[in-house]
Amino acid sequence: MKKIHLLIIKTFIRPFIATFFVVMFILLMFFLFKYVDDLIGKGFEWYTILELMYYQSMVQISMALPLSVLLSSIMTFGTLGENYELVAIKSAGISLQKAMQPLVVLILCLTVSSFVFSNYILPKANLKFYSLMYDVRNKKLAFLIKPGVFNNSIPDYSIRVDSKDEDGKMFGIMIYDHKGTNGIPKVIMAKEGEMKKSEDGKFLIFNLKNGVTYEEQSSSSGVYNPRQILSRSRFKETEPKFSMESFDMQKTDQGAFGNSTVMLNLKGIVRKRDSLSKQMDTLYRNTGRSLGNNFKQNNIAIGYSKLKVAPKKIDDNILKSIPNGSRLSSIQSASNTITVITQSLANSVPRDEDLKGEIIFTSVEYQRKFTLAASCVLLFFIGAPLGAIIRKGGMGLPVVIAISFFLVYHIVTTVAEKSAREGSINPVFGMWIAFIILTPLAVFLTYKATADSALFDINQYKQFFVKLFKLKQR
């Protein structure tokens, strides 16, 4: 490999790694802002949040990778052009295409890696993320006791405190124990106390001081007795225990999410689409058979009679062909038939729409596996010529141009994907429309960069309009 190729690769890798991690950091911050209500105040361990962010970072690679390729390619060739290194490369007899060859090979390797990632790793990351996020959203609120408010986080207990200090000590404690009392609560009142966990973390221990316990015995007959016994006992210090099982985050079986389309690879998506198509065929067959039975003539004499009767022509007014005595019964029979058909369609149409939507979604996710890889190649052939044309490096103009082109690509892809999922356009065309639109632009920019065109030179446009203005004056 030539030294010039190593120089270009090193110039590309540094901004690529930097921009990739910057973009990932920004996307993770957006994720935290979006789900902050689900994460704060629920007593999660730090590693649970880190695990959630790790899986989310795997999901966000599909957006961070193309943007990093576009941005780093613009910065690389913009820096080379700004430092007149591209001029030196061309003066040595190396064209822009040959200078781009090592990066093309690198991008192709990155493209293959991104396809393998989206087909094998991303489905598993989606499965882990959505199952863990489901557990997070369904976890009970953390045991935060607020003064003056009854807290019912622990099953069968209601706890209230008058005040708390900064050290965690509580004053004016009242505990209602509804566990195994047949509706008659056991009341514990204490002047002060503090809360701590047991060594194994399975129990919550209240260290109560200077209090009293009230307990009313229930009637054995189940009938209220005004003379039943009320016991009262005082204590200087006691430590009731409460089970912490209700606060543990239960792990959901990941198999419950495994059939979701976003958690399948290409083979799984194909199998699911075939299964959905079979279900739709079965639905059409059963619906057609059910509706066809309403129009068939039921007559046990059919096939046994040798009489041949000419078919009777029916005019536009069908009632005229029906005898007067049978018209009312015919109308009622037709009305009943229409009612049965309407009810049958009302049951089958929603299921048909759901199946169509799922089949379209499988086609969208199938194409997404390839569009992630193709977007890296497309955005590279947009970014590299742009950098060679604008000849500006750093984080200024290249960042603005890169974000502008990426927004165009992302908006077109999002709108087309939404239209495809709604059934307005073909799913294959919808997922590739951004690639189809921007490919001519990539070819045009590559041609202009190869021809050393001053596409963004303002002076060229000024001279053009000056000449045009002079021609008009003549």
N, C-alpha and C positions, 0 to 999 in steps of 0.2 A: 504494500500500500504506500502511495506517495505521501510525502510529508504534508503536502497541501491538503490532502484528504483528512489526515489526522488533525490538522488545524481547524478545518471546517467542522469536523465532528465534535472536537472539544468546545468550539465556539457555540455549537448548538446544544450540547448536553447541559452545560451550566445553566443557561436561562430556562431550559426545559424543566429541569429538576426544581429550580426556584419557583417558577410560575405554577408548576403542578401542586406543590405544597401550599403555596399562597391561595390558589383557587380552592383546594380542598379545605383549608382552614376557613375560608369565607363561607363555603357551603355548609360546613359543620356548624358554624355560628348561626346561620339561617335555620338549621335544623333545631338547635337548642332554643332559639327564640320561638319557633313554631310549637314545640312540645314542652315549653317551660312549665305550663300548668300541670302537665302529667308527671313531671319529674320532681318538682319542688314540694316539700312538705309531706313526703310519704315515707321517710326514713330509709331510703335505699342505701345500701353499702356502696362505697366509691367504685368498687370493681364492677358493679352492675351498670352504672352509668358509662364507665369506660367500655364495657362490652357492647353496650348499645351504640355508642359512638363509633366503635370499630366496625360493626356491621353496617352502619350507615355510611361510613367512608367507602366501603366496598360498593355500596349502591350508587354513590355519587361519582364514582370513577367514570361512568358513562357520559357525564357532562364535563368533568374536569379534564379528561384526557384530550378530547378534540380541541378544547379551548387552549390547552397548554401547547399542543402542536402548532396551532395557528399563531399564537403569540410568540413562541420561541423561534419559529421560522422567520417571522417578520423581523424580530430583534437580531437574529443571527446575520441575515443578509443585509439588513439595514446598517448594522455595525461595520460589516465588511465594506459596504459602499461608502459609509461616512469616513472611514479611515483610509479610503482609496486602495484598499486591499483587493477589491474586485477588479480595479483597473490594472493592478499589478498581475493578477491572475490571468486576465485576458491578454495582457501584453506578453505573457509567457506562452501564449498559444493555446491556452485552456479556455474553452467556451463555457458559458454559463451552465449548459446541460451537463458537461463533464464535471464541473465543479459541484453540481447537485447530485451526482451519482452516488457518492457514499451516503448522503442523507436519504436518498431514495431507498437504498438498501436497508438503512436503519429504520425508516418509516414502514417499509414492508414487513420487517421483522416485528415491529410494534403492532402492525395491523393484524398479523397472524396471532400474536399474543393476546390482543384485545378480543379477537374472535373466540379463542380458547377460553379466555376469562369469562366472556359473556355466556358461553355455552355450558361451562362446567362449574365455575366458581360462583358466578353471580346468582344462579338459582338457589344454591345453598345459602349464600349470604342473605338473600331475600327471605328464605325460610326461617333462618335464625333471627333476623331482624323483626319480622312480623309476629312471630310467636313470642319473642321477648317483649315486644311493644304491647302485645295483647295482655301479657301478664302485668306489665307496668300500669296499664290503664285500669285494670281490674283489681289492683292491690288496694287494700283499705288505707284510709288516711292514717298518717303517723299519729302516735299517741301524744298529742299536744293538748295538755290540760290548760284551758284558759280560765282565769279567775271569774267567778260569778256565773259560770255556764256549766250545765250538766253535760258530761261527756259519756257517750254510750258506745265508745269504740270497742270495749271489751264485752263480749256477749254475756248477758245475764247480770251486768253490773252497770250502775249509774254513779258517777263520781263528780263531786262538786267541791271546789275550794274557794275560800273567800279572797285569799291573796297569795302571792308568791314573791320570793325575793330573788336576787341575782344568783345566789348560791344553789338554788333549786329547792330550798325549803318551802313548804306549804303550810298555811295556817287556816284554821276553820274548815277542817276536812269533814265531808259527809259522804258516806258510801251506802248505796242501796243495793242489797244482795237479793236478787230474784231467783237464785239458783236453788231448785229443789225445795221451794217453800210453798208450793200450791197457791201461788198468787199473793201470799202474805210476805212482804219484804222483811228482810233483816237489816236493821239500820245500825251503822257504825259511825260514831262521831268522835273526832279527836281535835285537840287544840292545835297540834302541829305534827308534822311528819315530813318524810322525804321518800323519794322513789328511786329504786335501783334495780338492775337486772341481776339474776342469779349467775353463778359462775359458768354454767352450761348454756346460758342465754335462752332457756326455755320458759322461764318464769319471770314475772314482774313482781318485785317485793316492795310492799309499803311498810316502812318503819314508822308506826304511829305511836304517839306519846300522849299521855293524860287524856284519856277518852272514856267513852261509855258505849256499851252495846245493848241495843233493844231488840228483843226477839219475841214474837207472839206465836204461840203454838196454835196450829190449825185444828179445827174440830174433826174428830174421827168420823162423824156421821156425814160430814160435808155440809151441814147446816150451820149458819152463823150462830154463835153462842156468845151473848154479851158478858158472860162470866168466865170466858176462857182465859188461860193463864198468859200473862205478860211478864217476861223475865228481863231483868236489867242487871248488867254486870259492868263494873268499872275496871279499868286497867291503867297501869302506869306506862307500859310499853308492850306492843304486840306487832307481829309481822305477818299479816295476811298475804298469801301468794295468789297470783293471777296467771293463768296460762297465756303464753304468747303465741299460741298456734294460729290464732286468727290474724296475726300481723305478719306471718311468714308469707313471702311471695310464692305462690304455688306455680310450679312449672307445668305449662300446658304441653300436652302430647303434640309433638311437631307433626305427627302423621295426620292430624286434623287439618293442617294447612298444606300438606304435601301435594294435593291435587290442584292447587291454584296454578293458573297458567304462568304467572311470573316466576314460579318456583320450579319450572320444568326446563329441561334441555330440549334440543331439537327433536330427539326421538320421542320424548314424553309429550311434546306439543303435537306431533303427528298422530300419536296414539289417541290423545284426547280429542283431536279434531275428527278422527275417524269414528270414535265413540259417539261424539255429538251428532255427526251426520247419520249414523245408524238410528240414534234416538229420534232425530227429525223424520227420517223415513218411516219409522214405526208410528210416529204421531200422525203423519199424513195418511198412512194406510188405515189406521184405526178410525181416524176422523172421516175419511172417505167411505169406509164401510158403514160407519154409523149413520152418515148422512144419506147414503145410497139406499139404506133400508127404508127410509121414509118415502121413497118414490117408487119402490117396487110394488107391483100388483100381486097381492096375495090371493090366490084362487086355487083351490085344490083340484078343480076340473081342468086346469091347464095341463096339456100333455096327454089327457085321456079322452078328449072330445075330438070327433072327426069332423065336426061342423066347421066350415070355412066361412068367416064373416069378413066382409070388406071393411077396411079401416074407415072410421068415421072422421070426417073433417070437422074441426072446431073453429068457429069464427073468433073474432077479437073479443066479443062478449061471450065469455064461457058460460055464464048463467043461463043463456038461452038454450044451450044444448042439454041442460039438466032439467028433468021433470019438475013441475011446480012443487010436488010433495017432498022432493028430496033436496031442494035448494038450501034450506036452513041447516040440515044435517051436513051437507057438503061444505057449507061455509064454516061451520063449527069444526069439522074434521080438518079443513085447511088451516084454520086458526091454531088448532092444537099442534099440527105438524110444524107450523112456523115457530111456535113457542119452543118445541123440542129442539129444532135446529138452532134457534137463537141461544138457548141454554148450552147446547153442545159447543157452539162456536165461542161462547163466552168463557168456557173452560179451556178450550184448546188454543185460542189465539194468544193469550198471555204466555203460555208455555212455548208456543212457536216463536214469539218475539224474544224470549229469553235464550232459546237455543240459537237463534240467528245472531244475537248479540255476542254470545260466547264463542261461536264459530268465527265471527269477525275478529274478536279479540285474540283468538289463537293465531289467526293469520297475521295480525299486527305484531304480536310478540315474536312470531317466527321470523318475520322480516327484520325486527329490531336487532336480532343477533348479528345480522350482516351489516346493517346500517352503521352500527358503532365502529366496525372495522373500516368501512368505506369512508366514513366521515374523516378519519385521520388522514387518509391519502388525499381526499379532496381539499381539505383545509390546508394541508402542506403545500399543494400546488397553487393555492391562492396566496398563502403567506410568504413563501419564498420569493416569487416574482415581485410581490408588492414591496418586500424589503429591499430588493435590488433596484426597484424603480424609485422609491422615496428616499433611499440612502440616508436614513435616520435611525440611529440605534437608541438604546436606553429605554426608559419607562415612560416617555412622553407621548409623542405622536404615534409610535407603533402600538401602544396600548389602546389608544382611542380607535385607531383603524381596526385593530384585531377585534375589539369588543363590538364594534359596529357590524363587521361581517358576521361575527358569531351570533349576534342578536338576530340578524336577518335569517341566518340558517336555522336558529332555534325557533323563531316565530313561525317560519314557513313549515317547519317540521311539526310543531305543536298544533297549528291550525289544521294541517292536512291530516294528522293523526286523529284529531277530534272528529273531523268530517268522515274519516274512514270508519271510526267506531260507531258513528251514527248511521252508517250505511249510505252516505251521500256519494262517496266515491269508492273506487276499488281499493281494498286494503294494501295491495302490493304497490299500486301507483301512489297512494297516499304516503306510504313510508319512504318512497324513493323520489318524491317530487322535488324536494329540496336539492337532492343530488343532481337531478336532471336540470334544474334551473341554474345551479351554480357551476356546473361542469363547463358550459361555454365561456363563462367568465374566467375560470381557471385557465382554459386554453388561450383566451385572449391575453390575459396578463402574462402568461409564459412567453407568448409570441412577442409582446411588447418589451419584456425584459431581455429577451434574446437579441432583439434589434436595437437595444440601447435607446428606447423611446423615452422622451421626456414627458411622460404622461401626466405627471403632477407638477410640471414646471409652470409657474404662473406667468413667467415672461413669454413663453410660447403662446399662451392664450391671449396675452395683451397684444402681441404683434399681429396675431390673426385678426383680432377685432379692429386694430388700427388700419390694417390693409383693407379690411372689409368696409370700414367707414369711408376711406379715401375713394374706393371704387364707387360707392353710392354718391359721393359728392360730384364725381365726374359725370 
